[in-house]
Amino acid sequence: MSMIDYEGLKKETGGRRKLLKKVIAINSSKRKKRTYSLLQQMKDKLKKENIKVDIINLSDYKIEQCIGCEMCLRNNECKINDDVKTLMDLLKEYDGIILSTPVYMNNVCGRLKVFVDRTCKWMHRPELVAVPIMFVVTTAGSGAKRTLEYLENISLQWGTFATDKIYRKARTLSIPIILKEYKSFVKHIFMSKNFYRPSINQLIQFQVQKVLADKILIIDKEYWKMKGWMYKDYFFDADISLVNLVVSKIFYKFLSSRIRKVEQ
């Protein structure tokens, strides 16, 4: 039985609370121990919220390092023959994403970093817009804060909603995950995006991507026009505060005036 009171969300969800939602949880650790155990906990917790969780292991996929050829940016294709396109297409099929990693050298593990590098075209042409995302991090001692900040930066560039952050140290791993640690994630999965209020960082990132689409690559500009984003204040009609709206518009004009068009 659900532990979340959805009475206050009836208006926001439009009565869709009972629809089954699907979430993909990415385990980037080679081992199935600390990080994986937290994902298993989340799978059990979210099942009670009518959310099905599929856990995938990056180690089960062939993921080669990016070679910096920019083919994905300029031609929307990658010359490397591995499983990255399969993974990227898979992510687009879900209503939410759980991105997890152990902390290695105060950051994400190498396998996850290599995969993220290969998704660089999403910074130019986002394909996960409005998908809620939460983060799960484990560490033997330190580095969780910096790692979570990096994961949130990834979510900005992907166009997703960053929601909850769960982290455990080795000595706190036995502490069960509680409701408040994933409540926002569940709320945003069922909530209509019209009620979403993007942060100033999200609005600024949107304006950066819009300027780049307008000034740098024709393929980006065509994509943004096709999506209808070139003349919007954000990816969709969200609940934007007036102050943040004014600031982001000023930033757009400033940045646009500083960047010359590259492709005609």
C-alpha positions as MATLAB code, in Angstrom:
seq = 'MSMIDYEGLKKETGGRRKLLKKVIAINSSKRKKRTYSLLQQMKDKLKKENIKVDIINLSDYKIEQCIGCEMCLRNNECKINDDVKTLMDLLKEYDGIILSTPVYMNNVCGRLKVFVDRTCKWMHRPELVAVPIMFVVTTAGSGAKRTLEYLENISLQWGTFATDKIYRKARTLSIPIILKEYKSFVKHIFMSKNFYRPSINQLIQFQVQKVLADKILIIDKEYWKMKGWMYKDYFFDADISLVNLVVSKIFYKFLSSRIRKVEQ';
ca = [
       0.000    0.000    0.000;
       1.246    3.490   -0.885;
       2.610    5.629    1.951;
       2.167    8.877    0.003;
      -0.915   11.045    0.429;
      -2.007   11.917   -3.089;
      -5.099   13.893   -2.137;
      -3.162   17.114   -2.636;
      -1.987   15.960   -6.060;
      -5.379   15.236   -7.626;
      -5.398   18.493   -9.548;
      -1.791   18.109  -10.642;
      -2.068   14.485  -11.758;
      -5.415   14.903  -13.472;
      -6.675   11.716  -11.861;
      -3.968    9.560  -13.445;
      -2.586    8.214  -10.180;
      -3.561    4.617  -10.926;
      -1.741    4.399  -14.250;
       1.304    2.146  -14.081;
       4.550    4.030  -14.648;
       7.922    2.623  -15.646;
      11.327    3.639  -14.306;
      14.760    2.531  -15.441;
      17.468    2.266  -12.786;
      21.048    2.305  -14.057;
      23.599    0.459  -11.971;
      26.993    1.676  -13.136;
      28.989   -0.334  -10.611;
      30.731   -3.454  -11.870;
      29.736   -5.168   -8.645;
      26.227   -5.884   -7.422;
      26.781   -4.863   -3.820;
      26.316   -1.501   -2.088;
      24.916    0.606   -4.927;
      22.917   -2.278   -6.336;
      21.368   -3.024   -2.941;
      19.995    0.515   -2.768;
      18.482    0.149   -6.219;
      16.811   -3.067   -5.110;
      15.367   -1.191   -2.132;
      14.045    1.506   -4.442;
      12.493   -1.112   -6.677;
      10.537   -2.519   -3.733;
       9.538    0.949   -2.481;
       8.332    2.191   -5.868;
       6.352   -0.965   -6.552;
       4.018    0.199   -3.772;
       3.535    3.456   -5.688;
       2.437    1.632   -8.853;
       5.828    2.203  -10.456;
       7.664   -0.676  -12.117;
      11.460   -0.479  -11.909;
      13.784   -2.196  -14.372;
      17.396   -2.350  -13.173;
      20.080   -2.542  -15.832;
      23.821   -2.965  -15.339;
      26.154   -0.920  -17.517;
      28.677   -3.754  -17.268;
      26.307   -5.895  -19.354;
      26.726   -3.549  -22.313;
      29.608   -2.777  -24.632;
      30.452    0.903  -24.150;
      33.496    2.270  -25.934;
      35.173    5.586  -25.189;
      34.187    8.658  -27.179;
      36.818    9.488  -29.828;
      35.775   13.127  -30.216;
      34.924   12.895  -33.928;
      31.716   14.974  -33.451;
      29.815   12.779  -35.921;
      26.925   12.498  -33.450;
      26.735   16.300  -33.241;
      27.034   17.078  -36.946;
      25.371   14.061  -38.590;
      23.314   12.579  -35.746;
      25.154    9.261  -36.013;
      28.049    7.598  -34.254;
      30.734    5.648  -36.077;
      31.476    3.455  -33.020;
      29.823    0.036  -33.179;
      28.720   -0.792  -29.633;
      25.621   -0.725  -27.400;
      25.399    2.998  -26.610;
      22.639    3.762  -29.124;
      20.652    0.837  -27.717;
      21.020    2.272  -24.222;
      20.080    5.798  -25.290;
      16.979    4.526  -27.079;
      16.107    2.459  -24.004;
      16.195    5.492  -21.699;
      13.631    7.268  -23.873;
      11.060    4.527  -23.225;
      10.697    5.227  -19.487;
       8.717    7.679  -17.347;
      11.604    8.190  -14.931;
      15.308    7.462  -14.484;
      17.380    6.475  -11.453;
      21.051    7.138  -12.089;
      23.423    5.486   -9.630;
      27.147    5.270   -9.047;
      29.745    4.459   -6.428;
      32.168    7.302   -5.723;
      35.568    6.862   -7.358;
      38.147    9.627   -6.844;
      35.458   12.099   -5.719;
      33.334   11.539   -8.824;
      31.279    8.997  -10.756;
      32.800    5.676  -11.724;
      34.606    5.461  -15.059;
      32.005    3.294  -16.760;
      29.267    5.852  -16.154;
      31.491    8.748  -17.234;
      32.285    7.003  -20.517;
      28.573    6.440  -21.168;
      27.705   10.059  -20.331;
      30.428   11.294  -22.698;
      28.776    9.339  -25.491;
      25.439   11.110  -24.914;
      26.903   14.535  -25.737;
      24.452   15.109  -28.585;
      21.692   15.339  -25.968;
      23.238   18.583  -24.742;
      22.593   20.005  -28.234;
      19.400   18.092  -29.038;
      17.813   16.892  -25.758;
      15.663   13.774  -26.006;
      14.804   13.239  -22.326;
      12.982   16.513  -21.749;
      10.565   16.473  -18.778;
      11.664   13.039  -17.550;
      12.120   12.998  -13.737;
      15.487   11.728  -12.594;
      16.873   10.864   -9.167;
      20.366    9.935   -8.045;
      21.728    7.152   -5.871;
      25.336    7.379   -4.676;
      27.428    5.209   -2.363;
      30.849    5.978   -0.947;
      33.325    4.412    1.435;
      33.956    7.796    3.018;
      33.812   11.080    1.103;
      33.023   12.581   -2.304;
      29.250   12.088   -2.326;
      28.421   15.805   -2.494;
      30.698   16.486   -5.459;
      29.459   13.376   -7.246;
      25.822   14.372   -6.774;
      26.592   17.843   -8.122;
      28.078   16.283  -11.246;
      25.043   14.037  -11.711;
      22.752   17.043  -11.388;
      24.767   18.830  -14.053;
      24.239   15.845  -16.345;
      20.497   16.072  -15.761;
      20.530   19.759  -16.721;
      22.172   19.000  -20.043;
      19.842   16.077  -20.737;
      16.791   18.250  -20.057;
      15.504   15.999  -17.264;
      13.998   16.994  -13.881;
      16.512   16.488  -11.089;
      14.540   15.403   -8.015;
      15.732   13.351   -5.038;
      19.278   12.421   -4.047;
      20.012    9.328   -1.986;
      23.491    8.613   -0.711;
      24.992    6.241    1.804;
      28.438    5.800    3.286;
      29.741    2.353    4.112;
      28.847    2.859    7.775;
      25.294    4.072    6.984;
      24.442    1.555    4.267;
      22.254   -0.449    6.623;
      19.919    2.526    7.155;
      16.729    1.811    5.163;
      15.559    4.250    2.499;
      12.648    6.303    3.842;
       9.749    8.060    2.160;
      11.119   11.593    2.174;
      14.176   10.432    0.220;
      12.140    9.549   -2.879;
       8.820   11.384   -2.440;
       9.665   14.176   -4.887;
      10.655   11.661   -7.560;
       7.309    9.883   -7.284;
       5.402   13.177   -7.277;
       7.049   14.378  -10.469;
       6.454   11.083  -12.260;
       2.705   11.476  -11.844;
       2.468   15.277  -11.860;
       1.441   17.172  -14.992;
       4.459   19.059  -16.305;
       2.408   22.265  -16.478;
       2.736   22.425  -12.690;
       6.503   22.029  -12.787;
       8.536   25.072  -11.718;
      12.010   24.999  -13.321;
      14.900   26.421  -11.328;
      16.953   29.387  -12.503;
      19.765   26.957  -13.359;
      17.417   25.004  -15.616;
      16.218   28.163  -17.323;
      19.753   29.428  -17.858;
      20.856   26.052  -19.239;
      17.880   26.123  -21.613;
      18.908   29.550  -22.880;
      22.519   28.384  -23.358;
      21.348   25.420  -25.425;
      18.972   27.621  -27.420;
      21.717   30.101  -28.308;
      24.015   27.256  -29.372;
      21.226   25.780  -31.498;
      20.643   29.149  -33.154;
      24.283   30.048  -33.762;
      26.434   26.916  -34.120;
      24.976   23.908  -35.978;
      22.188   23.906  -38.558;
      21.097   20.424  -37.502;
      20.542   21.727  -33.967;
      18.519   24.712  -35.169;
      16.288   22.514  -37.315;
      15.732   20.171  -34.367;
      14.851   23.024  -32.007;
      12.463   24.544  -34.549;
      10.829   21.164  -35.097;
      10.331   20.830  -31.331;
       8.993   24.391  -31.120;
      11.632   25.399  -28.547;
      13.272   28.303  -30.405;
      10.552   30.725  -29.381;
       9.820   29.385  -25.913;
      11.056   30.379  -22.470;
      11.527   26.725  -21.555;
      11.070   23.322  -23.157;
       7.363   23.344  -22.293;
       4.733   25.572  -20.687;
       5.823   25.367  -17.071;
       5.102   27.381  -13.933;
       7.972   29.871  -14.276;
       8.362   32.587  -11.668;
       8.385   36.128  -13.038;
      11.805   36.958  -11.574;
      13.443   33.855  -13.049;
      11.749   34.492  -16.391;
      13.117   38.048  -16.602;
      16.618   36.958  -15.570;
      16.739   34.125  -18.122;
      15.527   36.403  -20.941;
      18.196   38.975  -20.134;
      20.811   36.231  -20.054;
      19.659   34.951  -23.458;
      19.984   38.383  -25.065;
      23.414   38.885  -23.527;
      24.763   35.476  -24.587;
      23.239   35.674  -28.060;
      24.905   39.015  -28.672;
      28.316   37.552  -27.772;
      28.267   34.473  -30.057;
      28.679   34.633  -33.811;
      26.924   32.283  -36.159;
      29.177   29.483  -37.386;
      27.080   27.626  -39.982;
      24.903   29.478  -42.465;
];
